[in-house]
Amino acid sequence: MDDRYNPDEITDDTLDGRDATIFLVDASAPMFKKTSLSVDDVEAEPTIDDCPFTLAIRRAFNTLRNKIFTSPYDSVAIVLFGTKKAKPNEKYGVYSNTYLLQDLQKPDCDPILQLDEMLNKDGGSDEYVYAVNQQSISLADALWLCSSIFSKHKSKKDNKKIFFFTNNDEPHSKFSNKQKQELLMSNEGGGILSGSMTADELLSKICLKGQKKRPVANLVFNLDSDTKFGVKLYNLIRPAPTPKRMQLDKRTNEIVKSVTTKFNAETAETLLPSELMKSTTVCGEKVRLDKNDLTSLKSKFAVGFTLLGFKPIEKLKFHLYLSPASFIYPDEDLVKGCRFLFGVLMDRCQVRGLAPLCILKCTAATKPRIVALLPHAEKDPEQPSVFGSHVIYLPFLNDVRKFNYVELVGSTPVLKDEGKCHNSKILLSGMNETKWKTLEGLALSREDVESVDDLALGQRSTLFNDLVFPLGYQPHPSQSSVLTPRDPQHEATVEAAARNGWVRLTLKQF
């Protein structure tokens, strides 16, 4: 058997899916000196008069504004070291020349307003500058404070990150040789990322709009009554969340809670939940189902995957597409040795060109779905094989319908050239971004709301001109016609109209 099947060499570093980020900002005197950016740095921001400390605070400010909508359950903290402002902290202890500006917490309006005041107020950052000898500044105390913050955080499974901002090329120069060796060993394990050259690149690392490695459910795969193993279910595509509407009381501005009460139409008595029955129409007649009947129907299939059989992969047609596919991967924590068994199953299916057909139930309350498992095959030969499988949702018989389609005209080569490859990291939803910007302006008491350009639609006017008019066409403005003076003989006055009886014209009643 190949070494790829050895489960001991594969580690599962599944996290909770949330990030705990600490911005460690150097507040020494060199960080407050204004430096002009290089001319070769074409991707730099136009604010060349900002000092490095202001740029670091601006990155934290943009991160909080981004995460409060995209990742509201992430935690962010800001730690300043090398600052003259000191405040004893009973929770984490006292560290020299280190100040906790914002504790590790979820994004909120108050931290954003505090950073906004530091950026826009004259002298808002002067109280944090370090004015004493820089030789006494130690990075070790700041790292100890960050470690204490992470250790006392509520969630222990968060993905912990520290972003260090400084203009000192050797911030660890005061470390001992042993500490430097440990730093190099941690860097070999992938613990330290390379520095960012531009601010946009750094912001993309912090606020990457990608779906985190978070399983939707941990399920059991039932091969038969005696053979079972565990799998993790992942959703590759999910809809972007939109702000929900909430009903408020116009007098107290509190959330209104709606209570639904059901009555009997004949006796007008209040019905209890145990007295309610559901019905469905079968062959033109209503069939009533009580609570016990519903429970027995839902428990017809076990929770997880139940193998039904195998079908050739050629039987999976494009017109059977029902919803976006999911992905499953063996769960070694649920059942030991499931990677080996699942890997052999997917390998044999891929060699013989078969797709397993299964019944999927994510929870006991959800309805069963018929799915086909498509073995995952790597296109890059250098990429190691991952024995996962794509979950293809198949329709039931009543979901398959026939339509009399009208013959459609295919797209022209011009339209194909105008097409763009969709990238969710770049082409954001303009409708959702507009809603978030409006809510942000209301929460932060802004007078103006930032405009959002919908990159998915592009410039409609420019696209229309390129498709309709020839290349290089420039529409000329229409010449305004000269108004000719009216003939005074044809102008009827009100008096003349009254004498002629024009104002008494009425419709005849029939």
Order of alpha helices (4+ residues) and beta strands (2+ residues): beta-alpha-beta-beta-alpha-alpha-beta-alpha-alpha-beta-beta-beta-beta-alpha-beta-beta-alpha-beta-beta-beta-alpha-alpha-alpha-alpha
